[in-house]
């Protein structure tokens, strides 16, 4: 991404199922499935994952949120969902 970013989108996934994979494992799987050109930072807790995704334009927010939501539907990420 270039230096003229439009801002950031913070998204948080939460574990809905105690049998779902651990946050660290889920984070690795999630990042592997998201677009490789995205610039983001991450944080994890006992039952949550937070991504801060750099946006190229304000209009990218809905697209990015939709992509994360779609990625969480992958069977490898079963038991996790997007908060909000």
C-alpha positions in Angstrom: 0.0 0.0 0.0 1.1 3.5 -0.6 1.7 6.2 2.0 -1.7 7.8 1.2 -3.8 5.3 3.1 -7.5 6.1 3.7 -7.3 4.7 7.2 -7.8 1.5 9.0 -10.5 -1.1 9.6 -10.5 -3.0 12.9 -12.3 -6.3 12.7 -12.6 -8.8 15.6 -13.4 -12.5 15.3 -14.6 -14.3 18.4 -14.6 -18.0 19.2 -18.2 -19.2 19.4 -17.4 -22.9 20.1 -15.2 -24.2 22.8 -14.1 -27.0 20.4 -12.9 -24.5 17.8 -9.2 -24.2 17.1 -7.1 -22.0 19.4 -6.7 -18.3 18.5 -3.1 -18.6 17.3 -3.9 -21.5 15.0 -6.9 -19.7 13.7 -5.0 -16.5 13.1 -2.4 -18.3 10.9 -5.2 -19.9 8.9 -7.1 -16.7 8.6 -4.1 -14.7 7.4 -3.3 -17.4 4.9 -6.8 -17.2 3.3 -7.0 -13.3 3.2 -5.6 -11.4 0.2 -1.8 -11.4 0.3 -1.5 -7.7 -0.6 -3.3 -6.5 2.5 -1.3 -4.7 5.1 -2.5 -5.5 8.6 -1.5 -6.0 12.1 -3.0 -8.5 14.5 -3.6 -9.2 18.2 -5.0 -12.2 19.9 -6.6 -13.0 23.2 -8.0 -16.2 24.8 -11.2 -16.2 22.6 -10.7 -13.4 20.1 -8.6 -12.2 17.2 -8.3 -8.6 16.1 -7.1 -7.4 12.7 -6.3 -3.9 11.8 -6.4 -3.7 8.0 -4.9 -0.7 6.2 -7.4 0.6 3.6 -6.4 2.2 0.3 -9.7 4.1 0.1 -12.7 4.7 2.4 -14.9 2.6 0.1 -12.7 -0.4 0.8 -14.2 -0.9 4.3 -17.3 -2.9 3.3 -15.2 -5.0 0.8 -12.6 -5.8 3.5 -15.2 -6.6 6.2 -17.0 -8.9 3.7 -13.8 -10.6 2.7 -13.0 -11.4 6.4 -16.6 -12.6 7.0 -16.4 -14.9 3.9 -13.0 -16.2 5.0 -14.4 -17.1 8.4 -16.9 -19.4 6.6 -14.0 -21.7 5.6 -14.4 -25.1 7.3 -10.9 -24.8 8.9 -12.2 -21.7 10.8 -15.4 -23.3 12.0 -16.4 -22.1 15.4 -15.2 -18.5 14.8 -17.3 -15.5 13.7 -17.0 -11.8 13.0 -18.1 -9.7 15.9 -20.5 -6.9 15.0 
